[in-house]
Amino acid sequence: MQEDKRPPRVVGPVGATLMSVNGMIGAGIFALPAILYSEVGNFAPWLFLIFGVLFSASIFISARLSNMFRASGGPQLWCQAAFGPFVGFQIGCVLVVAMAAGRAATLYVLVSYLSVIFPVFDRPIARGLALAFLLAALTILNLSGMKNGVGGLAVGTLLKISPILVLCVVALASGGIAREFDMPSFGAFESVALLVYFAFSGAASSSYAAGELKNPRRDLPVTMVGSLGVIIVFYMAVQWAYIAAGAPKGDGDATPLASAAANVMGESGALLLSLAAIFSIATNSLSYFIVGPRVIFAMAYRGLLPAPFAQVSPRFQTPDRAILLFSALVALLLASGAFTFLATMVSLGAQLAWLVVAAAFVILMRRSDERHDGYLAAYWWPIIAVSVAFGVFTIIQAPASAFALLVALLVAGTALYFIARRGAVDTPEPEFD
């Protein structure tokens, strides 16, 4: 396992920030303001602050874990380092399937948004061709080099954020910030808790590609926490803008943010927001098309998957076979339509994986070397408690069918582990400053 067999480290803090930001901002922000306004009224912006602060507990843990390693894999690597290759393999499988299923779903939603502007995409053949084109475009861009992928994120981020910021400025200038609100009932609060919490998921996704960051141990903690803080403020501003635009509560509108833009900017505003939604979903997909294959590559590089998936393209210096495998999995899920069936399992698997990560954090922090005495500072325990409590809360919301599907995936993963793993497995040890 020589250093020259790995992709080069070409991503700086800006690229890491783009991965985190686009891991969070996808399709949700274009529908969530209407749902929150319907359920909790003018209190809605403060939900983003409350749950953003709660979510920061898991980000602080992820940031500290990122400071211990320089390799790709994120949660897969952390769990392997703490519990060994079998657990690391299972966590990796859950993450890869979750990311692939999520990308299949978002690409389908992206074409649905396109069909609002271009009705031809409502036709099955046109929809299928559009999905095939998008999948091919994301794959080719990812294959062509990490710098190109990050460049695509930069352009897409500008195109999706700009119209939303224009809406915020225009709407808030005309309607102002809603300062008065009534506290929501617990039932209303609970009904939207998961939606708001998951709006921040993806903040740590940049850690999956840590092996291609120039200085991941320095950059990842700062960019993760910083990205979360920026997105909390951004989400609050969007929610206030939605309220200021005078959009109705709960009218069943499929594109509520575009309707809010129409209220204050006319039809051109609605078109801009519809285009912003398309670019938002596309960049969210691109972000995971970048980081998802890096988990596959990392597992193959460390001996948990067959060696061919650790190949690096001589021309483009990308993990080309891992990228192709991830794209093939997305294509399979798109063709089968199973991504809708997997949706609840994806959320459940991600939260169960997080509980394993929290346990891994405790185990790794209690290891000692010449720079670390194995002591876990007392201030970490409330952070861990908040993170684990919300993980348990989200898990108990899942239906029994999601648990059954997850068990089936883990059984399949167990069989695949003994088939796919190679003889020697490399597990990096944490590095402490």
MARPA-45398 format. One record per residue: residue in three letters; x, y, z of N, C-alpha, C in turn. Coordinates in steps of 0.05 Angstrom, whole numbers, padded with zeros to 5 digits, always signed. Layout:
N
ALAXYZXYZXYZ...
***
This chain:
433
MET+00017-00024+00000+00000+00000+00000+00018+00025+00000GLN+00026+00033-00024+00044+00055-00026+00029+00081-00030GLU+00041+00103-00021+00027+00129-00024+00021+00136-00053ASP+00038+00127-00072+00034+00135-00100+00011+00120-00112LYS-00002+00102-00098-00025+00088-00109-00051+00102-00100ARG-00048+00123-00085-00072+00138-00076-00076+00162-00094PRO-00101+00172-00096-00105+00197-00110-00090+00219-00097PRO-00081+00239-00112-00066+00261-00099-00083+00279-00081ARG-00070+00292-00063-00084+00310-00045-00086+00338-00058VAL-00108+00345-00069-00111+00369-00085-00133+00388-00074VAL-00147+00380-00053-00170+00395-00043-00162+00411-00019GLY-00168+00437-00020-00162+00454+00003-00187+00459+00020PRO-00186+00478+00038-00209+00484+00055-00234+00493+00040VAL-00231+00507+00018-00254+00516+00003-00269+00492-00009GLY-00254+00473-00020-00266+00449-00031-00280+00433-00010ALA-00267+00430+00014-00280+00415+00036-00305+00429+00045THR-00305+00455+00045-00330+00470+00053-00352+00466+00032LEU-00345+00466+00007-00365+00461-00014-00377+00433-00011MET-00361+00413-00004-00372+00387+00000-00392+00386+00023SER-00385+00399+00045-00403+00400+00068-00428+00415+00062VAL-00425+00439+00050-00449+00456+00045-00468+00441+00026ASN-00457+00429+00005-00474+00416-00015-00484+00389-00005GLY-00471+00378+00015-00482+00354+00028-00508+00361+00044MET-00510+00386+00053-00533+00394+00068-00556+00405+00050ILE-00548+00424+00032-00569+00437+00016-00575+00421-00009GLY-00599+00410-00010-00608+00394-00033-00636+00404-00041ALA-00655+00385-00041-00682+00391-00048-00698+00401-00024GLY-00690+00393+00000-00707+00398+00024-00714+00427+00029ILE-00694+00445+00025-00699+00473+00032-00720+00486+00014PHE-00727+00473-00008-00747+00485-00026-00775+00477-00019ALA-00778+00457-00001-00804+00449+00008-00808+00453+00038LEU-00786+00452+00053-00787+00452+00083-00799+00478+00094PRO-00793+00502+00083-00805+00526+00095-00835+00526+00096ALA-00849+00515+00076-00878+00514+00076-00888+00495+00097ILE-00875+00472+00100-00883+00452+00120-00880+00464+00148LEU-00858+00476+00153-00853+00487+00180-00872+00510+00186TYR-00877+00527+00167-00895+00550+00171-00923+00540+00176SER-00931+00518+00163-00957+00507+00167-00960+00495+00195GLU-00939+00483+00205-00940+00470+00231-00935+00488+00255VAL-00916+00506+00253-00908+00521+00277-00909+00551+00272GLY-00918+00561+00249-00922+00589+00244-00895+00605+00245ASN-00896+00628+00257-00873+00646+00258-00849+00636+00275PHE-00854+00614+00289-00832+00603+00305-00813+00586+00287ALA-00821+00581+00262-00806+00563+00245-00776+00570+00242PRO-00768+00595+00239-00739+00600+00236-00723+00591+00260TRP-00735+00593+00284-00720+00586+00308-00716+00556+00310LEU-00733+00540+00296-00729+00512+00296-00702+00505+00284PHE-00695+00519+00263-00669+00514+00250-00646+00520+00269LEU-00649+00541+00285-00628+00547+00305-00627+00525+00327ILE-00650+00518+00337-00651+00497+00359-00639+00471+00349PHE-00648+00461+00326-00639+00435+00317-00611+00437+00305GLY-00603+00460+00295-00576+00463+00286-00557+00461+00309VAL-00564+00473+00332-00547+00471+00356-00546+00442+00366LEU-00569+00428+00366-00570+00400+00374-00553+00383+00355PHE-00555+00389+00329-00539+00374+00309-00510+00379+00312SER-00502+00402+00322-00474+00409+00325-00459+00389+00344ALA-00475+00376+00361-00462+00356+00379-00449+00334+00363SER-00463+00324+00343-00451+00303+00326-00429+00314+00308ILE-00431+00339+00300-00410+00351+00284-00384+00356+00300PHE-00387+00363+00325-00363+00366+00342-00349+00339+00345ILE-00364+00318+00348-00352+00291+00349-00339+00284+00323SER-00352+00288+00301-00341+00282+00275-00316+00299+00269ALA-00316+00324+00278-00293+00341+00274-00269+00331+00290ARG-00274+00322+00314-00251+00311+00330-00241+00285+00318LEU-00259+00268+00308-00250+00244+00296-00234+00250+00270SER-00243+00270+00255-00229+00277+00231-00201+00287+00237ASN-00197+00298+00260-00171+00308+00268-00152+00286+00274MET-00162+00261+00276-00145+00238+00284-00135+00222+00259PHE-00147+00227+00236-00140+00210+00213-00135+00228+00188ARG-00120+00217+00169-00115+00231+00144-00126+00215+00120ALA-00137+00192+00124-00147+00175+00102-00177+00180+00097SER-00186+00170+00074-00214+00172+00066-00231+00151+00081GLY-00257+00155+00081-00275+00136+00093-00294+00147+00113GLY-00285+00168+00128-00303+00180+00148-00313+00159+00168PRO-00339+00157+00173-00349+00139+00193-00340+00110+00189GLN-00337+00102+00164-00328+00074+00158-00300+00070+00170LEU-00282+00089+00166-00255+00088+00177-00255+00089+00207TRP-00270+00107+00218-00270+00110+00247-00280+00085+00261CYS-00301+00073+00250-00312+00049+00263-00293+00025+00259GLN-00280+00024+00236-00260+00003+00232-00237+00005+00251ALA-00228+00030+00256-00206+00035+00274-00213+00027+00303ALA-00238+00031+00310-00247+00025+00338-00255-00004+00342PHE-00269-00016+00322-00281-00042+00326-00271-00064+00308GLY-00254-00057+00290-00242-00077+00272-00255-00078+00245PRO-00245-00095+00227-00253-00095+00199-00282-00103+00194PHE-00293-00122+00210-00320-00132+00205-00340-00109+00209VAL-00339-00095+00232-00357-00073+00237-00352-00050+00216GLY-00327-00045+00210-00321-00024+00191-00333-00031+00163PHE-00332-00056+00156-00344-00064+00130-00374-00060+00130GLN-00387-00068+00152-00416-00065+00153-00424-00035+00152ILE-00410-00018+00167-00416+00010+00166-00412+00021+00138GLY-00390+00013+00125-00385+00022+00098-00407+00014+00079CYS-00417-00011+00081-00438-00020+00064-00464-00004+00068VAL-00471+00001+00093-00495+00017+00098-00492+00045+00087LEU-00468+00057+00090-00464+00085+00080-00466+00086+00050VAL-00453+00066+00036-00453+00067+00007-00481+00062-00004VAL-00495+00043+00007-00523+00038-00002-00540+00063+00003ALA-00536+00075+00027-00552+00099+00034-00547+00121+00014MET-00521+00126+00008-00514+00148-00011-00525+00142-00039ALA-00522+00117-00048-00532+00109-00074-00562+00112-00076ALA-00577+00103-00056-00606+00105-00056-00614+00134-00055GLY-00600+00150-00039-00607+00178-00038-00602+00193-00064ARG-00581+00185-00078-00575+00198-00104-00596+00189-00125ALA-00604+00165-00124-00625+00156-00143-00651+00172-00138ALA-00658+00176-00113-00682+00191-00106-00679+00220-00115THR-00656+00233-00110-00653+00261-00116-00652+00266-00147LEU-00640+00247-00161-00640+00250-00191-00669+00248-00201TYR-00685+00231-00189-00713+00229-00198-00728+00255-00192VAL-00722+00266-00168-00735+00292-00161-00726+00314-00180LEU-00700+00313-00187-00689+00334-00205-00704+00334-00232VAL-00709+00310-00243-00723+00309-00268-00752+00318-00265SER-00763+00313-00241-00791+00323-00235-00792+00353-00236TYR-00771+00366-00225-00770+00395-00226-00766+00405-00255LEU-00750+00390-00270-00746+00397-00298-00773+00396-00313SER-00789+00376-00306-00815+00373-00320-00834+00396-00315VAL-00830+00410-00292-00847+00434-00287-00841+00456-00308ILE-00816+00459-00315-00808+00479-00335-00811+00468-00363PHE-00804+00442-00367-00805+00430-00393-00823+00405-00391PRO-00849+00407-00396-00868+00385-00392-00861+00360-00407VAL-00844+00361-00427-00836+00337-00442-00824+00316-00424PHE-00812+00324-00402-00799+00305-00384-00818+00290-00366ASP-00844+00296-00370-00865+00280-00357-00868+00253-00371ARG-00860+00252-00396-00863+00227-00412-00842+00207-00404PRO-00850+00182-00401-00831+00161-00391-00805+00159-00406ILE-00806+00160-00433-00782+00158-00449-00763+00182-00444ALA-00775+00206-00445-00759+00230-00440-00747+00230-00412ARG-00764+00221-00392-00754+00220-00365-00730+00200-00362GLY-00733+00177-00375-00711+00157-00374-00686+00168-00387LEU-00689+00181-00410-00665+00192-00424-00652+00214-00407ALA-00668+00230-00394-00658+00252-00377-00642+00240-00353LEU-00653+00219-00341-00640+00206-00318-00613+00194-00327ALA-00613+00181-00351-00589+00169-00361-00568+00190-00367PHE-00577+00213-00378-00558+00235-00384-00546+00246-00358LEU-00563+00251-00338-00553+00262-00313-00533+00243-00300LEU-00540+00217-00300-00522+00197-00287-00495+00197-00302ALA-00496+00197-00328-00471+00196-00344-00455+00222-00340ALA-00468+00245-00339-00454+00270-00335-00440+00271-00308LEU-00454+00263-00287-00442+00263-00260-00419+00244-00259THR-00421+00221-00271-00400+00201-00271-00375+00211-00286ILE-00379+00222-00310-00357+00232-00326-00343+00255-00312LEU-00358+00274-00301-00346+00296-00287-00329+00286-00263ASN-00339+00267-00249-00325+00255-00226-00300+00240-00236LEU-00302+00226-00258-00279+00211-00268-00257+00230-00278SER-00264+00253-00287-00245+00271-00300-00225+00285-00281GLY-00229+00281-00255-00211+00293-00236-00225+00306-00212MET-00212+00305-00189-00224+00317-00165-00227+00347-00168LYS-00207+00360-00181-00208+00389-00185-00233+00396-00202ASN-00239+00381-00222-00262+00386-00239-00288+00383-00223GLY-00288+00362-00206-00312+00357-00189-00317+00380-00170VAL-00295+00389-00157-00298+00412-00138-00305+00437-00153GLY-00294+00440-00178-00302+00463-00194-00331+00463-00201GLY-00342+00439-00207-00370+00437-00212-00387+00444-00188LEU-00377+00436-00164-00392+00444-00139-00392+00474-00136ALA-00369+00487-00142-00367+00516-00139-00387+00530-00157VAL-00388+00522-00183-00406+00535-00202-00435+00530-00194GLY-00442+00504-00188-00469+00497-00180-00478+00511-00155THR-00460+00515-00136-00467+00529-00111-00474+00558-00116LEU-00459+00571-00133-00465+00598-00141-00492+00601-00154LEU-00498+00582-00172-00523+00583-00187-00547+00577-00170LYS-00544+00561-00149-00567+00554-00133-00571+00574-00110ILE-00549+00585-00099-00551+00603-00076-00560+00631-00085SER-00550+00640-00108-00556+00668-00116-00586+00674-00117PRO-00602+00658-00131-00631+00664-00132-00644+00664-00105ILE-00635+00646-00087-00647+00645-00060-00640+00670-00045LEU-00615+00679-00047-00607+00704-00033-00623+00728-00044VAL-00628+00728-00070-00644+00750-00082-00672+00750-00070LEU-00684+00726-00068-00710+00723-00055-00709+00734-00027CYS-00689+00726-00012-00687+00735+00016-00686+00765+00018VAL-00669+00778+00001-00666+00807+00002-00692+00821-00005VAL-00705+00812-00027-00730+00825-00036-00752+00821-00016ALA-00756+00796-00007-00778+00790+00011-00775+00803+00038LEU-00750+00803+00049-00746+00815+00075-00748+00846+00073ALA-00740+00857+00050-00742+00886+00047-00771+00895+00046SER-00788+00877+00035-00816+00885+00033-00833+00877+00057GLY-00826+00854+00069-00843+00844+00091-00830+00845+00118GLY-00803+00847+00119-00789+00848+00145-00787+00821+00158ILE-00773+00820+00180-00770+00795+00196-00793+00792+00216ALA-00806+00769+00216-00828+00764+00235-00817+00761+00263ARG-00822+00781+00280-00810+00781+00307-00829+00768+00327GLU-00854+00768+00322-00873+00757+00341-00880+00728+00334PHE-00882+00711+00354-00889+00683+00349-00901+00671+00374ASP-00916+00650+00370-00926+00634+00392-00910+00608+00394MET-00906+00599+00418-00891+00574+00422-00908+00551+00412PRO-00897+00533+00396-00912+00511+00385-00918+00490+00406SER-00940+00475+00403-00946+00453+00421-00925+00431+00416PHE-00923+00413+00436-00903+00392+00434-00909+00374+00410GLY-00934+00369+00405-00942+00352+00382-00933+00364+00356ALA-00936+00390+00352-00927+00403+00328-00897+00404+00326PHE-00884+00408+00348-00855+00408+00350-00844+00381+00342GLU-00855+00360+00352-00846+00333+00346-00851+00325+00317SER-00873+00335+00305-00880+00327+00278-00860+00336+00258VAL-00845+00358+00264-00826+00369+00244-00797+00365+00253ALA-00793+00354+00276-00766+00352+00287-00747+00337+00269LEU-00756+00314+00259-00738+00298+00242-00732+00312+00216LEU-00752+00326+00204-00748+00340+00179-00726+00362+00182VAL-00728+00377+00204-00708+00398+00208-00681+00386+00214TYR-00680+00365+00230-00655+00353+00238-00641+00342+00213PHE-00656+00329+00195-00643+00317+00172-00635+00338+00151ALA-00646+00363+00154-00637+00384+00136-00607+00390+00139PHE-00596+00382+00162-00568+00387+00167-00550+00362+00162SER-00563+00340+00155-00547+00316+00149-00530+00321+00125GLY-00506+00311+00125-00487+00316+00103-00465+00335+00111ALA-00467+00347+00134-00447+00367+00142-00419+00354+00145ALA-00418+00329+00151-00393+00315+00155-00385+00299+00131SER-00399+00302+00108-00393+00285+00085-00366+00289+00073SER-00354+00313+00078-00327+00318+00067-00306+00299+00079SER-00312+00288+00103-00293+00270+00115-00290+00244+00099TYR-00310+00237+00083-00309+00213+00067-00286+00214+00047ALA-00279+00238+00038-00258+00242+00018-00233+00254+00031ALA-00228+00249+00056-00206+00262+00071-00179+00255+00058GLY-00177+00232+00046-00152+00224+00034-00143+00241+00010GLU-00161+00258+00000-00154+00275-00022-00154+00305-00014LEU-00155+00310+00012-00151+00337+00022-00122+00342+00029LYS-00113+00366+00024-00085+00373+00028-00077+00370+00058ASN-00095+00379+00075-00089+00378+00104-00115+00372+00118PRO-00125+00347+00117-00151+00341+00128-00153+00345+00158ARG-00132+00339+00172-00133+00340+00202-00136+00369+00211ARG-00126+00388+00195-00129+00416+00202-00155+00428+00190ASP-00161+00421+00165-00183+00434+00151-00211+00423+00158LEU-00213+00397+00161-00240+00386+00164-00254+00395+00189PRO-00241+00396+00213-00256+00406+00236-00267+00434+00233VAL-00250+00452+00221-00258+00480+00218-00280+00482+00197THR-00277+00468+00174-00297+00471+00153-00324+00458+00160MET-00323+00436+00175-00348+00423+00183-00364+00442+00202VAL-00352+00451+00223-00365+00468+00242-00373+00495+00229GLY-00355+00506+00213-00361+00531+00200-00384+00529+00180SER-00385+00507+00165-00406+00503+00146-00433+00500+00160LEU-00434+00486+00182-00459+00483+00197-00469+00510+00207GLY-00451+00526+00217-00459+00552+00227-00470+00570+00205VAL-00457+00570+00182-00467+00586+00159-00494+00576+00150ILE-00498+00549+00149-00523+00538+00139-00546+00543+00158ILE-00541+00544+00184-00562+00550+00204-00572+00578+00198VAL-00554+00598+00194-00562+00625+00189-00577+00626+00162PHE-00567+00612+00142-00579+00612+00115-00608+00601+00117TYR-00611+00578+00130-00638+00567+00132-00657+00585+00147MET-00648+00599+00168-00665+00617+00182-00673+00641+00164ALA-00654+00651+00148-00660+00673+00130-00681+00665+00109VAL-00678+00640+00098-00697+00631+00078-00725+00628+00091GLN-00727+00618+00115-00753+00615+00128-00766+00642+00133TRP-00750+00661+00143-00761+00688+00147-00770+00700+00121ALA-00755+00695+00099-00762+00706+00073-00788+00694+00063TYR-00792+00668+00068-00817+00654+00060-00841+00666+00075ILE-00837+00672+00100-00859+00684+00116-00864+00712+00106ALA-00843+00728+00101-00846+00755+00092-00858+00758+00065ALA-00855+00737+00048-00866+00737+00021-00897+00733+00021GLY-00908+00727+00044-00937+00724+00046-00947+00699+00034ALA-00931+00678+00034-00939+00652+00022-00960+00640+00041PRO-00980+00626+00030-01000+00614+00047-00990+00590+00062LYS-01004+00582+00084-00997+00559+00099-01010+00534+00087GLY-00995+00513+00084-01006+00487+00078-01025+00486+00055ASP-01019+00498+00032-01038+00497+00010-01032+00474-00010GLY-01014+00456-00003-01008+00434-00020-00991+00440-00044ASP-00979+00464-00045-00962+00471-00067-00937+00454-00068ALA-00931+00443-00092-00908+00425-00095-00882+00441-00096THR-00883+00467-00103-00860+00483-00105-00864+00509-00089PRO-00866+00507-00062-00874+00531-00046-00854+00554-00047LEU-00828+00548-00049-00809+00570-00049-00811+00586-00075ALA-00816+00572-00097-00820+00585-00122-00845+00602-00121SER-00866+00593-00108-00891+00608-00105-00886+00633-00088ALA-00869+00630-00067-00863+00654-00051-00848+00674-00068ALA-00830+00665-00085-00815+00683-00102-00834+00697-00122ALA-00854+00683-00131-00874+00695-00150-00889+00717-00136ASN-00894+00714-00110-00909+00734-00095-00895+00761-00095VAL-00868+00760-00093-00853+00785-00090-00837+00793-00115MET-00833+00774-00134-00817+00781-00157-00831+00774-00184GLY-00855+00763-00182-00869+00757-00206-00861+00730-00217GLU-00870+00724-00242-00864+00698-00254-00834+00694-00259SER-00819+00715-00264-00790+00712-00267-00777+00702-00242GLY-00788+00711-00219-00778+00701-00193-00784+00671-00189ALA-00807+00663-00197-00814+00635-00195-00796+00618-00213LEU-00790+00627-00237-00773+00613-00255-00745+00611-00243LEU-00735+00633-00232-00708+00633-00220-00706+00613-00197LEU-00727+00612-00180-00726+00593-00158-00729+00564-00167SER-00744+00560-00189-00746+00533-00200-00719+00524-00211LEU-00705+00542-00224-00678+00536-00234-00658+00531-00211ALA-00661+00547-00190-00644+00544-00166-00648+00516-00154ALA-00673+00507-00154-00679+00480-00143-00665+00459-00160ILE-00665+00462-00186-00652+00443-00204-00622+00442-00198PHE-00609+00466-00197-00581+00467-00191-00574+00457-00163SER-00592+00462-00144-00587+00453-00117-00587+00422-00115ILE-00606+00410-00128-00607+00381-00128-00583+00369-00143ALA-00576+00382-00165-00553+00372-00181-00527+00374-00165THR-00522+00396-00151-00497+00398-00136-00497+00380-00112ASN-00521+00377-00099-00523+00357-00077-00516+00329-00087SER-00526+00322-00111-00519+00296-00122-00490+00294-00129LEU-00478+00315-00141-00450+00315-00148-00433+00312-00123SER-00440+00325-00102-00424+00322-00077-00422+00293-00068TYR-00445+00279-00069-00444+00251-00061-00432+00233-00082PHE-00434+00241-00107-00420+00225-00128-00390+00228-00124ILE-00381+00249-00111-00352+00252-00105-00345+00236-00081VAL-00359+00239-00059-00351+00227-00033-00358+00197-00032GLY-00381+00189-00044-00389+00161-00042-00369+00141-00053PRO-00358+00145-00077-00337+00127-00087-00312+00127-00070ARG-00307+00149-00056-00282+00149-00039-00285+00130-00016VAL-00309+00125-00006-00313+00104+00014-00307+00077+00003ILE-00316+00071-00022-00311+00046-00035-00281+00043-00039PHE-00268+00064-00050-00239+00063-00054-00224+00057-00028ALA-00232+00072-00006-00218+00069+00019-00221+00040+00030MET-00244+00028+00027-00248+00001+00036-00231-00019+00019ALA-00230-00014-00007-00213-00032-00024-00183-00027-00018TYR-00175-00003-00013-00147+00003-00008-00138-00010+00018ARG-00156-00012+00038-00149-00023+00064-00154-00054+00064GLY-00163-00065+00042-00165-00094+00041-00193-00105+00047LEU-00213-00088+00049-00240-00097+00055-00257-00103+00030LEU-00247-00095+00007-00260-00100-00018-00238-00109-00038PRO-00246-00122-00060-00226-00132-00079-00208-00109-00089ALA-00182-00116-00093-00162-00096-00100-00168-00080-00125PRO-00182-00090-00146-00187-00073-00169-00202-00047-00163PHE-00218-00047-00142-00233-00023-00135-00215-00002-00121ALA-00190-00008-00117-00171+00011-00106-00154+00023-00129GLN-00161+00017-00154-00145+00027-00176-00149+00057-00179VAL-00127+00070-00185-00127+00099-00190-00121+00104-00220SER-00137+00119-00233-00133+00125-00262-00106+00138-00266PRO-00089+00127-00283-00063+00140-00288-00066+00168-00301ARG-00087+00172-00316-00090+00197-00330-00103+00219-00312PHE-00124+00211-00299-00140+00232-00284-00135+00231-00254GLN-00121+00210-00244-00114+00208-00216-00139+00206-00198THR-00160+00192-00208-00184+00188-00193-00189+00158-00189PRO-00203+00150-00168-00209+00122-00164-00231+00113-00183ASP-00223+00108-00208-00242+00105-00230-00261+00081-00227ARG-00250+00058-00218-00268+00035-00215-00287+00038-00192ALA-00279+00051-00171-00297+00056-00148-00319+00075-00157ILE-00312+00095-00174-00332+00114-00184-00352+00099-00202LEU-00342+00082-00219-00360+00067-00237-00378+00048-00221LEU-00368+00035-00200-00384+00018-00184-00406+00033-00170PHE-00400+00056-00159-00420+00073-00146-00442+00081-00166SER-00433+00090-00190-00453+00098-00210-00470+00075-00219ALA-00458+00051-00221-00473+00027-00229-00495+00021-00208LEU-00488+00024-00182-00507+00019-00161-00530+00039-00162VAL-00524+00065-00167-00545+00085-00170-00563+00078-00194ALA-00550+00070-00216-00566+00062-00240-00584+00039-00235LEU-00574+00019-00220-00590-00004-00213-00614+00003-00197LEU-00610+00021-00177-00632+00030-00160-00652+00047-00176LEU-00642+00063-00194-00660+00079-00211-00677+00061-00229ALA-00665+00041-00241-00679+00023-00259-00700+00007-00244SER-00694-00001-00219-00712-00018-00204-00734-00002-00190GLY-00729+00024-00185-00748+00040-00170-00746+00034-00140ALA-00726+00018-00132-00725+00010-00104-00716+00033-00085PHE-00707+00055-00097-00697+00076-00079-00720+00088-00062THR-00744+00087-00072-00767+00097-00055-00771+00078-00032PHE-00769+00052-00037-00772+00031-00016-00750+00033+00005LEU-00726+00041-00004-00703+00042+00014-00702+00068+00030ALA-00720+00087+00025-00717+00114+00038-00717+00112+00068THR-00736+00098+00080-00736+00097+00109-00713+00081+00120MET-00705+00060+00106-00682+00044+00115-00657+00061+00114VAL-00654+00078+00094-00631+00095+00092-00628+00113+00116SER-00649+00126+00124-00648+00143+00148-00642+00127+00173LEU-00655+00104+00176-00651+00087+00199-00622+00077+00200GLY-00611+00068+00177-00584+00058+00176-00564+00080+00183ALA-00569+00104+00173-00551+00126+00179-00550+00133+00209GLN-00573+00131+00222-00574+00137+00250-00561+00115+00267LEU-00566+00090+00259-00553+00068+00273-00523+00069+00270ALA-00514+00077+00245-00486+00080+00240-00474+00102+00258TRP-00490+00123+00262-00481+00145+00279-00477+00135+00308LEU-00495+00119+00318-00491+00108+00345-00465+00093+00348VAL-00458+00078+00327-00433+00063+00327-00410+00083+00326VAL-00412+00104+00311-00391+00125+00310-00387+00137+00337ALA-00409+00143+00351-00407+00155+00378-00392+00136+00397ALA-00398+00110+00395-00384+00091+00412-00355+00089+00403ALA-00350+00090+00377-00322+00090+00367-00306+00114+00378PHE-00319+00137+00379-00306+00161+00389-00297+00157+00418VAL-00314+00145+00435-00306+00140+00463-00282+00121+00464ILE-00283+00100+00448-00262+00080+00449-00236+00092+00439LEU-00237+00107+00417-00212+00118+00405-00200+00139+00423MET-00217+00156+00436-00207+00177+00453-00195+00166+00479ARG-00202+00141+00486-00191+00129+00510-00165+00113+00505ARG-00157+00113+00480-00130+00102+00474-00109+00122+00481SER-00086+00112+00486-00064+00131+00495-00039+00126+00478ASP-00024+00147+00475+00003+00146+00463+00019+00168+00476GLU+00042+00174+00464+00059+00194+00477+00047+00222+00476ARG+00027+00227+00459+00015+00253+00458-00013+00254+00470HIS-00024+00232+00479-00051+00231+00489-00052+00211+00512ASP-00063+00219+00535-00063+00203+00559-00087+00184+00561GLY-00104+00183+00540-00127+00165+00541-00150+00176+00558TYR-00149+00201+00565-00169+00213+00582-00190+00227+00564LEU-00216+00221+00568-00237+00234+00554-00248+00257+00572ALA-00243+00281+00564-00251+00304+00580-00280+00304+00587ALA-00287+00315+00610-00315+00314+00620-00334+00329+00602TYR-00325+00350+00588-00343+00365+00571-00353+00349+00547TRP-00339+00327+00540-00349+00311+00518-00374+00295+00525TRP-00378+00288+00550-00400+00271+00557-00427+00283+00551PRO-00433+00308+00557-00459+00320+00549-00462+00322+00519ILE-00440+00327+00505-00441+00328+00476-00449+00301+00465ILE-00436+00280+00475-00443+00252+00467-00472+00246+00474ALA-00480+00254+00498-00508+00248+00507-00528+00260+00488VAL-00524+00286+00481-00543+00299+00463-00544+00285+00436SER-00521+00279+00425-00520+00266+00399-00533+00239+00399VAL-00527+00223+00419-00538+00196+00421-00568+00197+00426ALA-00577+00216+00443-00606+00218+00449-00622+00224+00424PHE-00612+00242+00407-00626+00248+00383-00625+00225+00363GLY-00602+00211+00363-00600+00187+00346-00621+00166+00354VAL-00624+00162+00380-00644+00142+00389-00672+00152+00383PHE-00677+00178+00386-00703+00190+00379-00711+00185+00350THR-00692+00189+00332-00697+00184+00304-00702+00155+00297ILE-00687+00138+00311-00689+00109+00306-00717+00098+00313ILE-00728+00108+00336-00753+00097+00345-00777+00107+00327GLN-00771+00126+00310-00792+00136+00292-00795+00117+00267ALA-00775+00100+00263-00774+00084+00238-00795+00061+00241PRO-00808+00054+00219-00827+00031+00219-00812+00004+00221ALA-00827-00016+00228-00815-00043+00231-00804-00053+00204SER-00816-00045+00182-00807-00054+00156-00778-00044+00150ALA-00772-00020+00160-00745-00009+00156-00724-00026+00172PHE-00732-00034+00196-00714-00051+00212-00709-00078+00197ALA-00731-00089+00187-00728-00115+00173-00710-00112+00149LEU-00713-00091+00134-00697-00087+00110-00668-00082+00117LEU-00663-00067+00139-00636-00063+00148-00622-00089+00157VAL-00637-00105+00171-00626-00131+00180-00619-00148+00155ALA-00636-00148+00135-00630-00162+00110-00604-00152+00097LEU-00601-00125+00097-00577-00114+00086-00552-00122+00102LEU-00554-00122+00128-00531-00130+00145-00524-00159+00142VAL-00545-00176+00138-00539-00205+00133-00525-00208+00106ALA-00535-00193+00086-00521-00194+00060-00493-00183+00062GLY-00489-00162+00078-00463-00151+00082-00444-00170+00096THR-00455-00186+00115-00438-00206+00128-00428-00227+00109ALA-00445-00236+00091-00436-00256+00071-00416-00243+00052LEU-00422-00218+00044-00404-00205+00025-00377-00199+00038TYR-00376-00195+00064-00351-00189+00078-00332-00213+00075PHE-00342-00237+00079-00324-00260+00078-00317-00267+00049ILE-00333-00258+00030-00327-00263+00001-00308-00241-00009ALA-00313-00216-00002-00299-00194-00015-00272-00187-00002ARG-00269-00190+00024-00245-00181+00037-00221-00197+00028ARG-00198-00184+00028-00173-00197+00021-00159-00207+00046GLY-00137-00220+00042-00123-00232+00065-00114-00212+00086ALA-00099-00191+00076-00089-00171+00095-00107-00147+00096VAL-00114-00138+00120-00131-00115+00124-00115-00094+00139ASP-00114-00070+00128-00099-00049+00141-00118-00031+00156THR-00113-00026+00182-00130-00009+00198-00113+00013+00210PRO-00114+00038+00200-00098+00059+00211-00104+00065+00240GLU-00084+00072+00254-00088+00080+00282-00092+00110+00284PRO-00106+00119+00304-00110+00148+00306-00084+00163+00313GLU-00082+00187+00303-00060+00204+00310-00069+00227+00328PHE-00055+00231+00350-00062+00252+00368-00041+00274+00368ASP-00051+00299+00370-00032+00322+00372-00024+00327+00401
***
